[in-house]
Amino acid sequence: MSDLTLTIGDKNLSSWSFRPWFLMTQASIPFTEENIKLDQPTSRKVLAEKSPSGLVPFLSHGEIQVWDSLAIAEYLNDLFPEKYLWPQDMAARAFARSISAEMHSGFSAIRTVWPMMFTRQGLNHTTSGGVQREIDRINHLWTEARTRFGAKSSDDEGFLFGKFSIADALYAPVVSRFITYGPVKLSNEAAAYMEMISALPAWRQWQDGARAEVGG
Ligand SMILES: N[C@@H](CCC(=O)N[C@@H](CS)C(=O)NCC(=O)O)C(=O)O
């Protein structure tokens, strides 16, 4: 039994929950998973009682509670320095932190118009101006990360910065949305990145959980 407990919402819907869960699972950080079903008559009450912010995800570590997906990622980076959850190279780390913060505080059109529905694929949704601009920005960021840092690193495993990092976890729900509402037009680098992420065992594990929630 791990002394870290991650409380999350529905796997099919909760994009914020997916980030720390994917980070911990992919980085082989042991944790106990606790689930709160969202959008139920009792959800708000349960969240208000259990979660410091009234939202998921949150992480409990003994007496310490950490909420908000980015704060959880930073806490885990402090707790497991040997895992290098941010890239080691300073320029790569600056870029990784910038794009992660941009993800965390931005991309509101994609978030609003394309809510995560993990189990759905290929809806071929027509994009509005705002959504298309954000897709283009993400395509640019993924392409730049891969070409400037990932592909050039000596131990490249196909992630944005070569080895898996917090940035990959932060963008994982975007990969899911592109699969659900796409296909979207991406550079070869960005398309290969998406394909690699969505073939990971951790991805498949979350997908199985999402499928089980919706009954198949
Ligand atoms: N900025 C927060 C956002 C958390 C958030 O909005 N979580 C949603 C689920 S994805 C939630 O708990 N909603 C509660 C509700 O729907 O009642 C984070 O990064 O963790």
The ligand as an SDF file (V2000), in Angstrom:
LIG
                    3D

 20 19  0  0  0  0  0  0  0  0999 V2000
   -7.0280   23.7270  -12.1280 N   0  0  0  0  0  0  0  0  0  0  0  0
   -7.5160   22.5140  -11.4950 C   0  0  0  0  0  0  0  0  0  0  0  0
   -8.8620   22.1720  -12.1190 C   0  0  0  0  0  0  0  0  0  0  0  0
   -9.5900   21.0440  -11.4280 C   0  0  0  0  0  0  0  0  0  0  0  0
  -11.0000   20.8360  -11.9820 C   0  0  0  0  0  0  0  0  0  0  0  0
  -11.6290   21.7350  -12.5580 O   0  0  0  0  0  0  0  0  0  0  0  0
  -11.5330   19.6170  -11.7680 N   0  0  0  0  0  0  0  0  0  0  0  0
  -12.8930   19.2640  -12.1900 C   0  0  0  0  0  0  0  0  0  0  0  0
  -12.9200   17.8900  -12.8390 C   0  0  0  0  0  0  0  0  0  0  0  0
  -11.9950   17.7490  -14.3250 S   0  0  0  0  0  0  0  0  0  0  0  0
  -13.7820   19.1060  -10.9800 C   0  0  0  0  0  0  0  0  0  0  0  0
  -13.3380   18.6690   -9.9290 O   0  0  0  0  0  0  0  0  0  0  0  0
  -15.0550   19.4490  -11.0820 N   0  0  0  0  0  0  0  0  0  0  0  0
  -15.9570   19.2980   -9.9750 C   0  0  0  0  0  0  0  0  0  0  0  0
  -17.3520   19.2150  -10.3670 C   0  0  0  0  0  0  0  0  0  0  0  0
  -17.5810   19.0200  -11.5520 O   0  0  0  0  0  0  0  0  0  0  0  0
  -18.2030   19.3000   -9.4930 O   0  0  0  0  0  0  0  0  0  0  0  0
   -6.4500   21.4200  -11.6090 C   0  0  0  0  0  0  0  0  0  0  0  0
   -5.4820   21.6160  -12.3520 O   0  0  0  0  0  0  0  0  0  0  0  0
   -6.5030   20.4030  -10.9170 O   0  0  0  0  0  0  0  0  0  0  0  0
  1  2  1  0
  2  3  1  0
  2 18  1  0
  3  4  1  0
  4  5  1  0
  5  6  2  0
  5  7  1  0
  7  8  1  0
  8  9  1  0
  8 11  1  0
  9 10  1  0
 11 12  2  0
 11 13  1  0
 13 14  1  0
 14 15  1  0
 15 16  2  0
 15 17  1  0
 18 19  2  0
 18 20  1  0
M  END
$$$$
